[in-house]
Each structure stands twice: as C-alpha cells, then as structure tokens.
Amino acid sequence: MNTTDVKKLFEAPQTTLTFVHSPFCATCHLARQMLTTLESVFDREVFKEMNASLHPEWMQHYKIKSVPCLIVTRGGEVEEKIYAFHSVSYMYEKVVGFVE
C-alpha cells in the first residue's frame, strides 16, 4: 500500500477499521488471527491493513503508539484506537457498532 492509498483509506467518508501491524511482531500475528475470525463471523472483509514499518509518517500523524493497533477512522478523524486485543469476543464487542 503506497502513501496515496493510505491517505484514501484514512480519509474515506465511511467508517474504516484499519489494522496497523508490523510483519515482525508476534502479537500482531495473533491479533490478525482474531480479526480473521471476526471477518468469518461477519461473512465479509471488514478490516483494512497497514504495515506500520512502511508508513511512519501516518503512525506519527495519527499518534499510533504501538502495534498492533486497530484504528477506526471516518473522514480523516479518529473515532477510536484499540491496542489491546484481549479475545475474539472482546474485539467483537468493540467493533460490532462500527461494522456497517
């Protein structure tokens, strides 16, 4: 994903749930498995992805402190940042209201 694609992703008028990760982060891999499970529950792709290592300017702009992070944006505004992916049921409760 290039910088233009990331800008379009974060500034989209609809609610966007973006999974920010690093390929060398073991916790990120576990978090991704949880999100994959949720996508099977919703029966569609729900989450976009961004490799934090490739986009440090966006990490700084949106003040993302660590990975994994699920950042919820709408029209360029942050609605929520989720850093702790406790369990699939916890994540379901966190995102169900954002899934349109």
N, C-alpha and C positions, 0 to 999 in steps of 0.2 A: 504494500500500500504506500503510495507516494504522498507527499505533503498536501497536494491538492485534494486527493481522496480523503485524507484525514480531516481536512478543513470542511469538506462537504458533509462528512459523517457527523462531526460535532455540531455543525451549524444547520443541520437539517431541521425543517419546521416541525416534524413529528418527533415524538419521544424516541430516543435512540439509546439502547443499552450496549455499551462498548466494554468488552473485556480487555483490560490492559494487562499485559503479561511480558515476561522475558523468557526466551527459549531455554535458559539455563537454570530456571527457578523450579525446583521440585514442587513447592507449594502451588505454583501456577498450574502445573500439570494436574494436580489433584482438584484444583478449583475448576479447571476446564472439564474434567470428567463430571463434576456436579452440574455444570451448565449444559453439557451434552445430555445428561439425564433429564433436565428440565425441558430441553427442546423436544425430547421424545414425549414428554407429558403434554406439551402444548401442540405437538404434532406439526411443528414447523421451525424454521430457523428464527431465533429470537435475538441472538447476540451477535454483534459485530466484534471484530478483534483488531487490536493494535499492538504491535511489538514495541514496547517501551524503549528498547535499545536503539531502535531506528528513528525515533521521534522525540528526542529530548526537549525540543522546543515546546511541544504540546504538553509534555509532562510538567514543564515549568509554567506554561501559560495557565493550565488548569490546576496547578498546585497539587498534583498527584504525588503523594509522599512515598508510596511503596507499591510493590506488586506482590500478589495480584490485587487488582482493583476493578470493580465494576462501576463505571461512571455512567450516570443517567443524565442525558442532556436533551434539551428541547430548544431549538432556535439559538444555539450557542450558549445557553445558560445552563449551569449545573443545577440539577434538581436533587441529586444525591450521589454520594460516593460510598461504596461498600468495600471495606478492606478485609473484613473477617467473614470467611465463607464457612460458617460453622457446620452446616449439614445441608442436604438437599431440601429437607422440609423448611429449614430456616430461610434458605435462598428463595424457595417458592413463595413464602410469605412476604419477603422483601420485594419481589419483582412482579407478583401477580397483578398488582394495581397498575403497573406500567405497561403491561402487555395488552396491546390493542387488538 
